[in-house]
Amino acid sequence: LEFTYSNMQTKYDFENIRYSESADGGTDNTTNGYHIFYDTNTDGEKNDWGSGNEGFSILNSDKPANQYPTFQDGNGYIGKCVNMTTRSTGHWGAVFKAPIAAGNLFLGTFNLNISSPAKSTHFGIPFKHIPTELVGYYKYKAGPTFTDISNNEIQGRKDTFDIYAVLYEVTNDVQFLDGTNSLTSGNIVSIARIKDKKETDTWTRFAIPFVTKDGKSIDADKLKNGNYNISIIMSSSADGATFNGAVGSTLCVDEMQLFYK
């Protein structure tokens, strides 16, 4: 399959970051403020990736960038990469029943919803092609202690990560997906989700095909008219949206490509 570009960037090397507006200057990873990853599309426009760093910053604004859940790591497969590490949100995070913040990165935007934190992630951007495969490289190490939303240790359970992509139809009542329905929404047409997951300290290639859901198909007219969104979603704790996971779990991803036809 030949790799081609559209207006949207579909090759991701995670080399480009800028600091959040709260950053106070200084050198990389020594300043307060978090990393925002972006890609430049074929029109020269910068498109930001979403992450939960903004929510984490409310309770942890004094942290340097490399102590946020999602930051740029210098040890990529080639050059730099994205590092996603599950963090404790401290006392107030536990009070608000959000004791951990999984490192995550996704195509979409983050809009803090204090009453329902899992709905803060708005997954999806317009896509006018039929996605076929998501390919890239990862490293992963699970944190030592798995805890639930009440910060209770769950004996015998080990954390794991997630990497997946979804193509879904945009309708009046579903403008985007979020942490509550990104794998279950009836609007999803096809999913590519990693299955062969393992802990590894060496860069490991993944190639995930898109699988069309039973009874679903892509309508050519709707595709042409921009009625479908796509999102790529990565997390250092697979159940991080429900605040189950292990502090210290670390997922690194680099040199990722979204293939389509």
Secondary structure, DSSP 8 states (H G I E B T S, - for coil): ------SS--EE----EEE-TT----STTTSBS-EEEEEE-TTS-EEE-B-THHHHHHH-TTSBGGGSSEEEES--SSS-EEEEE-EE-HHHHHHTT--EE--EEESEEE---SSSGGGGEEE-EE--S-EEEEEEEEEEE--S-EE-TTS-B-TT-----EEEEEEEE--SS-S-B-TTTTTT-TTEEEEEE------EEEEEEEEEE-EE-TT----HHHHHTT-EEEEEEEESSTTGGGT-EETT-EEEEEEEEEEE-
